[in-house]
Amino acid sequence: MSLRGARETQLVHLENGIASDVELSSLPRQSDVISTAVPAKYPTSNSLQSHGSEHVTKSDEPYSIWKRRIHNLRHTHPKLWRMYEWFRGPNPAVTIHPIALLDSVTLCWRGHTTRINLGFESWWLKHSHPFRQQWILILFCAAYIVGLAFISRANSFLTPAQSFIDCTSAYWLKDDGCGLNGQSCSPFTGPDFEFRCPGDCLSVTLANPRTVGATQLVYTSLVVGGGDSNKTYRGDSWICPAAIQAGVISASKGGCGTLRLVGNYTDFLPAVARGVSSIGFPSVFPLSFRFLDSTSLGSCTDLRSYALAYNVLCTSILMLLLRPEPVWIFWCLLCVGFWHITLFSDPRSAPPALSDGFGTFLPALFVGYAFWRSAWRFTLPKFEGMPLERVVWYLAPFWAGVYFNVVTAKIPIDRLVASDLERNGAIAALVIVAIVVLVIILYQVWVIRKAGMFFYYLWRYILAGLAVAVLASLPGLTFRLHHYIAAILLTPLTAVPSRVSAVCQAFLLGMFLQGVAKFDFDSILQTAAELQRDAPLGSSLPSFITNSSTAIFSLTNASINWDAISSELSDSEGWNGFSLLVDDVQRLTGDGLSYTLSGLQAGVTHFFRLAYQRDGISGDYTKAATLFPNGTWLDPLPGPS
């Protein structure tokens, strides 16, 4: 029964994602009737203002206290009120909807406007419509999965699992990692080893300084030797870059080879070949290796580039020809990107551990659902009538995000922590990246303001910032912004439908997938030891008594000496012994204060590095002191090695 004076009720009717208001005069009218929004197939820009929630509102609901206070600013502080109105955006809010550029172009010249009808999108929509059949989509997905399985099998599962090594595999560990006299890394000779290396190993470099003799390497591959006629490499050289330099495998496609340990070797010569530069080592080392000319292994080519071409082709067909509902396009991109990283571009292990992949895949799907609800469902459907543009704005940045590790490989910022800023070029790189990100964020904030959503996002990001501040202040832990977390935080800002939003959300999805598929859901808070990796600890350094004023003409009866541990250091840091590296091999541990040189090979240069020990655990080593064949002693430079 209709009530006199009641406000009319309207029902928003959505047809194919387009809103049209329909007056339902035949429905009963009541003064307390609540207007209900019927859920759209895909949210319109009006539903974006309510952020897609199917909610109820009372037209005469009184303002809350804080809203009253804000509106009082109109009279008490007019400047603040104008600022508030500006950030609130235009009233009514502007409807954001991208226009197809490939259908028509408007040119303005000297006050004259010319509209050129291109019709590319319309032509493509018309001629690709026959492919929009459900059975074609199902058949295509089945064929894709079968093809992916064959490529994955050929790439990873036809070579014996024990032959796979990674780009940094080596026989010798850093500093005292191999124990006294290297016994933990023995035997120094043995049977030939057939190995398989992945592709693109030259992009993997040392993130922290590594000392070889008196030389420190950083941001390069660790390769020592290879310049002699037999191409002999020191045992701590990374096998795969050394094999690339020796011409055994390809830098881009990897390959298989056979390695032979040759034990003790003296005077490793440097070499430059095939994009790999190795350094020399003019002393003796107990373990070395050479490569043989043949191998019995097969199926050795890294197929990641072929898998990329296959996946790009299939996702292009999906978005151009088959054109399923936007929600299915989103889930297809998420699944294809995740498994491409897990199986091909950046697997956690070789061959890929499928159990680890599935362990991460399920929580990644939940985050993907949050991506769809918070941003993608507002933007991707707006490009449904522009398949040609959609491929450009979505696929290119998506695959760039999937290869985030490759795209950012040359940027000298690795862990997004303060210590990374000490690298050469790190501050400049950070400034450039920050400017680009800031410009994009400011543009998105401008568009969000026009859509009337500024304060909706503002208070949510303020809460997120407060949560981050609380986490970062926890004692004993360091806040680390992993790139997958950055993608999660920034994706909601791409909810306003625009081309910039499309590019950003596609890149952020790929970046998120690369982070979790490679490193799992790594913690946002980490201990100093977890971030330390193999960098210097910052511990106290011992000092040699032997110095440059000492001439050592014969090794037979000579020795080197160092200062005892002071009581202050013993009490404050707990040191109770020493560790001495001679030619990068641990030769002494314990509380001794000297080392006899009679066992060293005469006629070659020798290097000495010393560290304190606490219950057998070594601190930082000094830089190398050098003893030349003529008996000259060169003091170590200050600082840790």
C-alpha positions as CSV (number, residue, x, y, z in Angstrom):
1,M,0.0,0.0,0.0
2,S,1.4,3.4,-1.0
3,L,2.0,6.0,1.7
4,R,1.4,9.7,1.0
5,G,4.5,11.9,0.8
6,A,6.9,9.0,0.7
7,R,10.1,9.3,-1.3
8,E,10.2,7.4,-4.5
9,T,12.4,4.4,-4.7
10,Q,14.6,3.6,-7.6
11,L,16.3,0.4,-8.5
12,V,19.5,0.5,-10.4
13,H,19.2,-1.9,-13.3
14,L,22.4,-3.1,-15.0
15,E,22.5,-4.5,-18.4
16,N,25.9,-5.8,-19.7
17,G,27.7,-3.6,-17.2
18,I,25.8,-0.4,-18.2
19,A,23.7,1.3,-15.5
20,S,20.3,2.7,-16.3
21,D,17.9,4.1,-13.7
22,V,14.4,2.6,-13.9
23,E,11.5,4.2,-11.8
24,L,9.4,1.4,-10.3
25,S,6.3,3.4,-9.6
26,S,4.2,0.3,-9.1
27,L,6.2,-0.8,-6.0
28,P,4.8,0.2,-2.6
29,R,6.2,3.5,-1.2
30,Q,7.2,3.9,2.4
31,S,8.9,6.6,4.2
32,D,11.5,4.2,5.6
33,V,12.1,2.3,2.3
34,I,15.7,1.4,1.8
35,S,17.0,1.5,-1.8
36,T,18.9,-1.6,-2.7
37,A,21.5,-1.9,-5.4
38,V,21.2,-4.9,-7.6
39,P,24.7,-6.4,-8.1
40,A,26.1,-5.7,-11.5
41,K,27.7,-8.2,-13.7
42,Y,30.8,-6.0,-13.5
43,P,30.8,-2.8,-11.4
44,T,30.3,0.5,-13.0
45,S,32.0,3.7,-12.0
46,N,29.0,4.5,-9.8
47,S,29.5,1.2,-8.0
48,L,33.1,2.1,-7.7
49,Q,32.2,5.0,-5.5
50,S,30.7,2.5,-3.1
51,H,33.7,0.3,-3.9
52,G,31.5,-2.4,-5.3
53,S,29.8,-3.3,-2.1
54,E,26.2,-4.4,-2.2
55,H,25.0,-2.2,0.6
56,V,22.0,-0.4,1.9
57,T,21.8,3.3,2.7
58,K,19.1,5.5,4.3
59,S,18.6,8.7,2.5
60,D,17.8,10.7,5.6
61,E,20.5,9.2,7.9
62,P,22.0,12.0,10.0
63,Y,25.6,13.0,9.7
64,S,27.9,11.5,12.2
65,I,29.7,13.7,14.6
66,W,32.9,13.9,12.6
67,K,31.1,14.8,9.4
68,R,29.3,17.6,11.3
69,R,32.6,18.9,12.5
70,I,34.0,18.9,9.0
71,H,31.0,20.8,7.7
72,N,31.4,23.3,10.4
73,L,34.7,24.2,8.8
74,R,32.7,26.0,6.2
75,H,32.0,28.8,8.7
76,T,34.9,28.5,11.1
77,H,37.8,27.8,8.8
78,P,36.8,28.5,5.2
79,K,40.3,27.8,3.8
80,L,40.4,24.4,5.3
81,W,36.9,23.8,4.0
82,R,38.0,24.7,0.5
83,M,40.9,22.4,0.8
84,Y,38.6,19.6,2.0
85,E,36.3,20.2,-0.9
86,W,39.2,20.0,-3.4
87,F,40.4,16.7,-2.0
88,R,36.8,15.4,-1.9
89,G,36.6,16.0,-5.6
90,P,33.9,17.3,-7.9
91,N,30.3,16.8,-6.9
92,P,28.9,14.8,-8.6
93,A,32.0,12.7,-9.1
94,V,33.4,12.3,-12.6
95,T,32.7,9.0,-14.3
96,I,36.0,7.5,-15.5
97,H,35.7,5.5,-18.6
98,P,38.5,5.0,-21.2
99,I,37.6,5.7,-24.8
100,A,38.8,3.4,-27.6
101,L,41.7,5.2,-29.3
102,L,41.8,2.8,-32.2
103,D,38.1,3.4,-33.1
104,S,38.3,7.2,-33.4
105,V,40.8,9.9,-33.0
106,T,40.0,13.6,-32.3
107,L,42.5,16.1,-33.7
108,C,42.6,19.8,-32.7
109,W,44.4,22.4,-34.8
110,R,44.0,26.2,-34.5
111,G,40.6,25.9,-33.0
112,H,39.3,23.4,-35.5
113,T,38.4,19.9,-34.3
114,T,38.5,16.9,-36.6
115,R,37.3,13.5,-35.7
116,I,38.8,10.5,-37.6
117,N,37.0,7.2,-37.5
118,L,39.4,4.3,-37.5
119,G,37.2,1.5,-36.5
120,F,40.0,-1.0,-35.8
121,E,38.5,-2.2,-32.5
122,S,35.0,-2.5,-34.0
123,W,36.4,-4.5,-37.0
124,W,38.3,-6.8,-34.7
125,L,35.3,-7.4,-32.4
126,K,33.1,-8.3,-35.4
127,H,35.5,-10.7,-37.1
128,S,36.7,-12.4,-33.9
129,H,33.2,-12.9,-32.5
130,P,32.9,-16.5,-33.9
131,F,35.8,-17.6,-31.7
132,R,33.9,-16.6,-28.5
133,Q,32.5,-20.1,-28.0
134,Q,32.7,-21.9,-24.7
135,W,33.8,-25.2,-26.2
136,I,36.6,-23.5,-28.1
137,L,37.8,-22.0,-24.8
138,I,37.7,-25.3,-23.0
139,L,39.5,-27.1,-25.8
140,F,42.1,-24.3,-25.9
141,C,42.8,-24.5,-22.2
142,A,43.2,-28.3,-22.4
143,A,45.6,-28.0,-25.3
144,Y,47.5,-25.3,-23.4
145,I,48.0,-27.5,-20.3
146,V,49.1,-30.5,-22.4
147,G,51.6,-28.3,-24.3
148,L,52.9,-26.8,-21.1
149,A,53.4,-30.3,-19.6
150,F,55.5,-31.4,-22.6
151,I,57.7,-28.2,-22.5
152,S,58.2,-28.6,-18.8
153,R,59.1,-32.3,-19.1
154,A,61.6,-31.6,-21.9
155,N,63.1,-28.7,-19.8
156,S,63.5,-30.3,-16.4
157,F,62.6,-33.9,-16.2
158,L,64.6,-35.8,-18.9
159,T,68.0,-35.0,-17.3
160,P,69.0,-36.9,-14.1
161,A,68.1,-34.7,-11.1
162,Q,71.5,-35.1,-9.4
163,S,73.2,-33.5,-12.4
164,F,71.4,-30.1,-11.9
165,I,73.4,-27.3,-10.4
166,D,72.6,-23.7,-10.0
167,C,74.4,-20.6,-11.2
168,T,76.5,-20.2,-7.9
169,S,77.4,-23.9,-7.3
170,A,81.0,-24.4,-6.3
171,Y,83.2,-26.9,-4.6
172,W,84.7,-24.6,-2.1
173,L,82.9,-22.4,0.5
174,K,83.7,-18.8,1.6
175,D,86.4,-18.2,4.2
176,D,86.4,-21.0,6.8
177,G,83.3,-22.7,5.4
178,C,85.4,-25.8,4.4
179,G,86.9,-26.2,7.9
180,L,90.5,-26.7,8.9
181,N,92.7,-27.5,5.9
182,G,89.5,-27.7,3.8
183,Q,88.6,-31.2,5.1
184,S,84.8,-30.4,4.9
185,C,85.2,-29.9,1.1
186,S,87.3,-33.0,0.4
187,P,88.0,-35.1,-1.6
188,F,90.1,-32.7,-3.7
189,T,90.3,-35.3,-6.5
190,G,87.7,-37.7,-7.6
191,P,85.5,-39.1,-10.4
192,D,84.3,-36.9,-13.2
193,F,81.1,-35.1,-12.6
194,E,78.5,-34.5,-15.3
195,F,76.5,-31.4,-14.6
196,R,73.7,-29.2,-16.2
197,C,73.5,-25.5,-15.8
198,P,70.5,-23.3,-16.3
199,G,70.4,-20.4,-18.7
200,D,71.1,-16.7,-18.0
201,C,73.7,-17.4,-15.3
202,L,75.7,-14.3,-16.1
203,S,72.9,-12.2,-14.5
204,V,73.7,-13.7,-11.1
205,T,76.4,-11.8,-9.4
206,L,78.0,-11.4,-5.9
207,A,75.8,-9.2,-3.7
208,N,78.5,-8.9,-1.0
209,P,82.2,-8.5,-1.3
210,R,84.2,-11.8,-1.7
211,T,88.0,-11.8,-1.0
212,V,90.3,-13.8,-3.3
213,G,93.9,-13.3,-2.2
214,A,94.2,-9.6,-1.7
215,T,91.4,-8.8,-4.3
216,Q,87.8,-8.1,-3.4
217,L,85.1,-9.0,-5.9
218,V,81.5,-7.7,-5.9
219,Y,78.7,-7.4,-8.4
220,T,80.3,-9.9,-10.7
221,S,80.5,-13.7,-11.2
222,L,83.0,-15.5,-9.0
223,V,85.5,-17.0,-11.5
224,V,89.2,-17.5,-10.6
225,G,91.6,-18.8,-13.2
226,G,91.0,-20.3,-16.6
227,G,93.8,-18.5,-18.4
228,D,96.2,-21.4,-18.8
229,S,96.2,-23.8,-21.7
230,N,94.2,-26.4,-19.8
231,K,91.7,-23.8,-18.5
232,T,92.2,-24.6,-14.8
233,Y,89.9,-23.0,-12.4
234,R,90.2,-22.5,-8.6
235,G,87.8,-24.7,-6.6
236,D,85.7,-21.8,-5.3
237,S,84.9,-20.6,-8.8
238,W,81.2,-20.8,-9.8
239,I,81.0,-23.8,-12.1
240,C,78.4,-22.5,-14.6
241,P,80.0,-19.1,-15.4
242,A,83.4,-20.9,-15.6
243,A,81.8,-23.3,-18.1
244,I,80.5,-20.4,-20.1
245,Q,83.9,-18.8,-20.3
246,A,85.5,-22.2,-21.3
247,G,82.9,-22.5,-24.1
248,V,81.3,-25.7,-22.6
249,I,77.8,-24.2,-22.3
250,S,75.7,-21.3,-23.7
251,A,75.2,-18.2,-21.6
252,S,71.6,-17.8,-22.6
253,K,70.5,-21.5,-22.9
254,G,72.7,-23.2,-20.4
255,G,73.8,-26.7,-21.1
256,C,75.6,-29.8,-19.9
257,G,79.3,-30.5,-19.4
258,T,81.7,-32.8,-17.6
259,L,84.1,-31.6,-14.9
260,R,87.2,-33.2,-13.5
261,L,88.9,-32.3,-10.2
262,V,92.6,-32.0,-10.4
263,G,93.5,-31.2,-6.8
264,N,96.4,-28.9,-5.9
265,Y,97.3,-26.1,-8.4
266,T,99.6,-23.1,-8.3
267,D,99.3,-19.7,-10.1
268,F,95.8,-19.4,-11.6
269,L,95.8,-17.1,-14.6
270,P,93.1,-14.6,-15.4
271,A,91.1,-14.7,-18.6
272,V,88.4,-12.8,-20.5
273,A,86.2,-14.8,-22.9
274,R,82.5,-15.0,-23.9
275,G,81.4,-12.2,-21.7
276,V,83.0,-13.6,-18.5
277,S,86.1,-12.0,-16.8
278,S,88.0,-14.1,-14.3
279,I,90.7,-12.9,-12.0
280,G,94.1,-14.5,-11.3
281,F,95.4,-16.0,-8.0
282,P,99.3,-16.1,-7.9
283,S,99.5,-18.7,-5.1
284,V,98.6,-22.3,-4.3
285,F,95.1,-23.7,-3.7
286,P,94.3,-27.3,-2.7
287,L,91.3,-27.8,-5.1
288,S,90.9,-27.0,-8.8
289,F,89.0,-28.3,-11.7
290,R,89.0,-28.5,-15.5
291,F,86.3,-29.2,-18.1
292,L,86.3,-32.2,-20.5
293,D,85.2,-32.0,-24.1
294,S,82.2,-34.3,-24.0
295,T,79.3,-35.3,-21.9
296,S,76.8,-38.2,-22.0
297,L,73.9,-36.1,-20.8
298,G,71.0,-35.1,-23.1
299,S,68.1,-32.7,-23.1
300,C,70.4,-30.0,-21.8
301,T,69.0,-26.8,-23.4
302,D,67.2,-24.4,-21.1
303,L,63.8,-23.8,-22.7
304,R,62.7,-20.8,-20.7
305,S,62.8,-18.5,-23.7
306,Y,60.6,-21.0,-25.7
307,A,58.2,-21.3,-22.7
308,L,58.0,-17.5,-22.6
309,A,57.1,-17.3,-26.3
310,Y,54.5,-20.1,-25.8
311,N,52.9,-18.4,-22.9
312,V,52.9,-15.0,-24.5
313,L,51.3,-16.4,-27.6
314,C,48.6,-18.3,-25.6
315,T,47.7,-15.3,-23.4
316,S,47.5,-13.1,-26.6
317,I,45.2,-15.6,-28.2
318,L,43.1,-15.7,-25.0
319,M,42.7,-11.9,-24.9
320,L,42.4,-11.2,-28.6
321,L,40.4,-14.1,-30.1
322,L,38.7,-16.1,-27.4
323,R,37.9,-13.1,-25.2
324,P,36.3,-14.8,-22.2
325,E,34.7,-12.9,-19.3
326,P,37.2,-10.5,-17.7
327,V,37.3,-12.5,-14.5
328,W,38.5,-15.5,-16.4
329,I,41.2,-13.5,-18.1
330,F,42.4,-12.4,-14.7
331,W,42.6,-15.9,-13.3
332,C,44.2,-17.2,-16.4
333,L,46.9,-14.6,-16.2
334,L,47.5,-15.4,-12.5
335,C,47.8,-19.1,-13.1
336,V,50.0,-18.9,-16.3
337,G,52.3,-16.3,-14.7
338,F,52.8,-18.3,-11.4
339,W,53.6,-21.6,-13.1
340,H,55.8,-20.0,-15.7
341,I,58.0,-18.6,-12.9
342,T,57.8,-21.9,-10.9
343,L,58.7,-24.1,-13.9
344,F,60.8,-22.0,-16.2
345,S,61.9,-18.4,-15.6
346,D,63.0,-18.5,-11.9
347,P,62.4,-21.8,-10.2
348,R,63.4,-22.3,-6.5
349,S,65.3,-25.4,-7.3
350,A,66.3,-27.5,-10.3
351,P,64.5,-29.6,-11.3
352,P,61.5,-27.6,-10.0
353,A,59.9,-29.0,-6.8
354,L,56.2,-29.2,-7.7
355,S,55.3,-29.7,-4.0
356,D,56.8,-26.4,-3.1
357,G,54.9,-24.8,-6.0
358,F,51.5,-26.1,-5.0
359,G,52.3,-25.1,-1.4
360,T,52.5,-21.5,-2.5
361,F,49.9,-21.6,-5.2
362,L,46.9,-21.8,-2.9
363,P,47.7,-18.8,-0.7
364,A,48.6,-16.9,-3.9
365,L,45.1,-17.6,-5.2
366,F,43.6,-16.0,-2.1
367,V,45.7,-12.9,-2.6
368,G,44.7,-12.9,-6.3
369,Y,41.0,-12.9,-5.2
370,A,41.8,-9.8,-3.1
371,F,43.4,-8.2,-6.2
372,W,40.3,-8.9,-8.2
373,R,37.9,-7.6,-5.6
374,S,39.9,-4.4,-4.8
375,A,41.0,-3.3,-8.2
376,W,40.8,-5.6,-11.3
377,R,37.1,-5.9,-11.4
378,F,36.7,-2.1,-11.8
379,T,39.3,-1.7,-14.5
380,L,39.6,-4.8,-16.7
381,P,35.9,-4.9,-17.8
382,K,36.2,-1.4,-19.1
383,F,38.6,-2.6,-21.8
384,E,36.3,-5.5,-22.8
385,G,35.3,-3.6,-26.0
386,M,39.0,-2.7,-26.8
387,P,40.8,-6.1,-27.2
388,L,43.6,-4.6,-29.2
389,E,44.4,-2.0,-26.6
390,R,43.8,-4.4,-23.8
391,V,46.6,-6.7,-25.1
392,V,49.1,-3.8,-25.1
393,W,48.1,-2.3,-21.7
394,Y,47.9,-5.6,-19.9
395,L,50.2,-8.3,-21.4
396,A,53.3,-6.2,-21.9
397,P,53.5,-4.9,-18.3
398,F,52.3,-8.2,-16.9
399,W,55.2,-10.2,-18.5
400,A,57.6,-7.4,-17.5
401,G,56.4,-7.9,-13.9
402,V,56.8,-11.7,-14.2
403,Y,60.4,-11.0,-15.2
404,F,60.9,-8.5,-12.4
405,N,64.2,-10.1,-11.4
406,V,65.5,-9.6,-15.0
407,V,64.1,-6.1,-15.4
408,T,65.7,-4.9,-12.2
409,A,68.9,-6.9,-12.4
410,K,71.0,-3.8,-13.2
411,I,69.5,-1.7,-10.4
412,P,72.0,-1.8,-7.5
413,I,69.3,-2.2,-4.8
414,D,68.6,-5.7,-3.8
415,R,67.0,-6.0,-0.4
416,L,65.4,-2.5,0.1
417,V,67.3,-2.0,3.4
418,A,69.5,0.9,4.4
419,S,72.8,-1.0,3.8
420,D,72.0,-1.3,0.1
421,L,72.3,2.5,-0.3
422,E,76.1,2.1,0.3
423,R,76.5,0.5,-3.2
424,N,77.8,2.5,-6.1
425,G,74.9,4.1,-7.9
426,A,72.3,2.9,-5.4
427,I,71.2,6.4,-4.3
428,A,70.8,7.6,-7.9
429,A,68.9,4.4,-8.8
430,L,66.7,4.8,-5.8
431,V,66.0,8.5,-6.6
432,I,65.0,7.6,-10.2
433,V,62.8,4.7,-9.1
434,A,61.2,6.9,-6.4
435,I,60.5,9.7,-8.9
436,V,58.8,7.3,-11.4
437,V,56.7,5.7,-8.6
438,L,55.8,9.1,-7.1
439,V,54.7,10.4,-10.5
440,I,52.5,7.4,-11.0
441,I,51.0,7.6,-7.5
442,L,50.3,11.3,-7.8
443,Y,48.5,10.7,-11.1
444,Q,46.5,7.9,-9.6
445,V,45.6,10.1,-6.6
446,W,44.5,12.8,-9.0
447,V,42.2,10.4,-10.8
448,I,40.9,8.9,-7.6
449,R,40.1,12.5,-6.4
450,K,38.1,13.1,-9.6
451,A,36.2,9.9,-8.9
452,G,35.3,11.1,-5.4
453,M,37.3,8.3,-3.7
454,F,40.2,10.2,-2.1
455,F,39.1,10.0,1.5
456,Y,38.0,6.4,1.1
457,Y,41.6,5.4,0.3
458,L,43.2,8.0,2.6
459,W,42.1,6.7,5.9
460,R,42.8,3.1,4.9
461,Y,46.3,3.8,3.9
462,I,46.8,5.8,7.1
463,L,45.8,2.8,9.0
464,A,48.2,0.6,6.9
465,G,51.0,3.1,7.5
466,L,50.4,3.0,11.3
467,A,50.5,-0.8,11.2
468,V,53.8,-0.7,9.3
469,A,55.2,1.8,11.8
470,V,54.3,-0.4,14.7
471,L,55.9,-3.5,13.1
472,A,59.0,-1.6,12.2
473,S,59.5,-0.5,15.8
474,L,59.6,-4.0,17.2
475,P,63.0,-4.7,18.8
476,G,65.4,-7.1,17.3
477,L,63.6,-7.1,13.9
478,T,64.1,-5.2,10.7
479,F,61.2,-4.1,8.4
480,R,61.8,-5.3,4.9
481,L,59.4,-4.3,2.1
482,H,59.5,-7.3,-0.2
483,H,58.4,-6.5,-3.7
484,Y,55.4,-8.9,-3.4
485,I,54.2,-6.8,-0.4
486,A,54.7,-3.6,-2.4
487,A,52.5,-5.1,-5.1
488,I,49.8,-5.9,-2.5
489,L,49.9,-2.4,-1.0
490,L,49.8,-0.6,-4.4
491,T,47.2,-2.6,-6.3
492,P,44.1,-1.1,-4.7
493,L,45.2,2.3,-6.1
494,T,44.6,1.0,-9.6
495,A,40.8,0.5,-9.1
496,V,39.9,3.7,-11.0
497,P,39.5,2.6,-14.7
498,S,42.2,4.2,-16.8
499,R,45.1,3.1,-19.0
500,V,47.6,3.9,-16.3
501,S,45.7,1.8,-13.9
502,A,45.6,-1.1,-16.4
503,V,49.4,-0.9,-17.0
504,C,50.1,-0.6,-13.2
505,Q,47.9,-3.4,-12.0
506,A,49.2,-5.8,-14.7
507,F,52.8,-5.0,-13.7
508,L,52.0,-5.3,-10.0
509,L,50.3,-8.7,-10.6
510,G,53.4,-10.0,-12.4
511,M,55.7,-8.6,-9.7
512,F,53.6,-10.2,-6.9
513,L,53.8,-13.6,-8.7
514,Q,57.5,-13.3,-9.2
515,G,58.0,-12.6,-5.5
516,V,55.9,-15.4,-4.1
517,A,56.7,-18.0,-6.7
518,K,60.4,-17.6,-6.2
519,F,60.7,-16.7,-2.5
520,D,57.4,-17.8,-1.1
521,F,55.6,-15.5,1.3
522,D,58.7,-14.2,2.9
523,S,58.3,-12.4,6.2
524,I,57.9,-8.6,6.3
525,L,60.0,-8.6,9.5
526,Q,63.4,-10.3,9.5
527,T,66.3,-10.6,11.9
528,A,69.6,-8.9,11.2
529,A,71.2,-12.3,10.7
530,E,68.6,-13.1,7.9
531,L,69.5,-9.9,6.1
532,Q,73.2,-10.3,6.7
533,R,73.7,-13.2,4.3
534,D,77.5,-13.5,3.9
535,A,78.2,-9.8,4.4
536,P,80.7,-8.7,7.2
537,L,79.2,-8.9,10.7
538,G,80.8,-5.7,11.9
539,S,82.7,-7.5,14.7
540,S,86.1,-6.4,16.1
541,L,89.2,-7.3,14.1
542,P,92.5,-8.7,15.4
543,S,95.9,-7.1,14.4
544,F,99.2,-8.6,13.2
545,I,102.4,-7.9,15.2
546,T,104.3,-8.8,12.0
547,N,104.4,-5.7,9.9
548,S,106.0,-4.1,6.9
549,S,109.2,-3.4,8.8
550,T,109.8,-7.1,9.1
551,A,111.7,-8.8,6.3
552,I,111.2,-12.6,5.9
553,F,114.0,-13.9,3.7
554,S,113.4,-17.6,4.4
555,L,110.3,-19.5,5.2
556,T,112.1,-22.3,7.0
557,N,112.4,-20.8,10.4
558,A,110.1,-17.8,10.0
559,S,106.7,-17.2,11.6
560,I,104.0,-14.5,11.8
561,N,102.6,-13.2,15.0
562,W,99.5,-11.3,16.2
563,D,98.2,-9.6,19.3
564,A,96.5,-11.4,22.1
565,I,92.8,-10.9,22.9
566,S,92.3,-8.0,25.3
567,S,90.3,-8.6,28.4
568,E,87.8,-5.9,27.3
569,L,87.1,-7.7,24.0
570,S,86.9,-11.0,25.8
571,D,84.3,-9.7,28.2
572,S,82.3,-7.6,25.7
573,E,82.2,-9.9,22.7
574,G,83.2,-13.2,24.2
575,W,86.2,-14.0,21.9
576,N,88.4,-16.9,23.1
577,G,90.4,-17.9,20.0
578,F,91.6,-17.1,16.5
579,S,91.2,-18.3,12.9
580,L,93.9,-17.8,10.3
581,L,93.4,-18.1,6.6
582,V,96.5,-18.8,4.5
583,D,95.9,-18.4,0.8
584,D,92.1,-18.4,1.5
585,V,92.3,-21.8,3.3
586,Q,91.9,-22.1,7.1
587,R,95.2,-23.3,8.5
588,L,95.0,-22.5,12.2
589,T,92.3,-22.3,14.9
590,G,92.6,-22.0,18.6
591,D,94.3,-19.5,21.1
592,G,97.8,-19.6,19.5
593,L,99.5,-16.3,18.8
594,S,101.8,-17.3,15.9
595,Y,102.0,-19.4,12.8
596,T,105.1,-21.1,11.4
597,L,105.7,-20.5,7.7
598,S,107.9,-23.5,7.1
599,G,105.1,-25.5,5.5
600,L,104.4,-22.9,2.8
601,Q,105.6,-23.3,-0.8
602,A,108.5,-21.0,-1.5
603,G,108.7,-18.7,-4.5
604,V,105.1,-17.7,-4.6
605,T,103.0,-15.0,-3.0
606,H,101.1,-15.8,0.1
607,F,98.0,-14.1,1.7
608,F,97.1,-14.1,5.4
609,R,93.7,-13.1,7.0
610,L,93.0,-13.3,10.7
611,A,89.7,-13.3,12.7
612,Y,88.6,-13.7,16.3
613,Q,86.7,-16.8,17.2
614,R,84.1,-17.5,19.9
615,D,83.7,-21.2,20.7
616,G,84.9,-22.1,17.2
617,I,82.7,-19.5,15.4
618,S,84.6,-16.9,13.5
619,G,83.9,-13.2,13.3
620,D,85.0,-10.9,10.5
621,Y,88.3,-11.5,8.9
622,T,90.9,-8.8,8.3
623,K,91.8,-7.8,4.8
624,A,94.7,-9.8,3.4
625,A,98.3,-9.2,4.5
626,T,100.6,-10.2,1.6
627,L,104.0,-11.9,1.8
628,F,105.8,-11.6,-1.5
629,P,108.5,-14.1,-2.7
630,N,111.3,-11.6,-2.0
631,G,110.3,-11.5,1.7
632,T,108.5,-8.2,1.7
633,W,105.5,-8.1,4.0
634,L,102.6,-5.8,3.0
635,D,100.3,-4.9,5.9
636,P,96.5,-5.5,5.5
637,L,94.3,-2.5,4.6
638,P,91.9,-1.4,7.4
639,G,88.4,-2.9,7.5
640,P,86.9,-6.4,7.2
641,S,87.2,-8.6,4.1
